[in-house]
């Protein structure tokens, strides 16, 4: 189960990516409708892409965090299942 802090971080990540993809979509529309050049689109894309660095650290922190109790319980249940069904 995620902690309250992790849930807050997930909200932050969700908000970031909502804005992030809207900005990228705006670049696409501007380029498609000839409002910006290839070079301008590329420059704007990489400006937006660079903002992803900090949020990536938060994503990795949440993904890598493991609840020890759940991990131990899952390990026990897996071992019991294998022992009961396959005599391992």
SULHUWO-V790607 format. One record per residue. N is the residue number from 0. NEAR is the number of other ideal C-beta (glycine too) atoms within 8 Angstrom. Layout:
# SULHUWO-V790607
<<N/NEAR> <N/NEAR>>
This chain:
# SULHUWO-V790607
<<0/4> <1/6> <2/6> <3/5> <4/6> <5/10> <6/9> <7/8> <8/11> <9/10> <10/8> <11/10> <12/12> <13/8> <14/8> <15/9> <16/9> <17/8> <18/8> <19/11> <20/8> <21/8> <22/9> <23/10> <24/8> <25/8> <26/13> <27/9> <28/8> <29/10> <30/13> <31/6> <32/6> <33/5> <34/5> <35/9> <36/6> <37/6> <38/6> <39/9> <40/13> <41/8> <42/8> <43/10> <44/10> <45/8> <46/8> <47/12> <48/7> <49/7> <50/9> <51/9> <52/7> <53/7> <54/12> <55/8> <56/8> <57/11> <58/9> <59/8> <60/9> <61/12> <62/6> <63/6> <64/7> <65/6> <66/7> <67/6> <68/6> <69/9> <70/9> <71/8> <72/8> <73/8> <74/8> <75/8> <76/8> <77/8> <78/8> <79/8> <80/8> <81/9> <82/9> <83/6> <84/6> <85/6> <86/4> <87/4>>
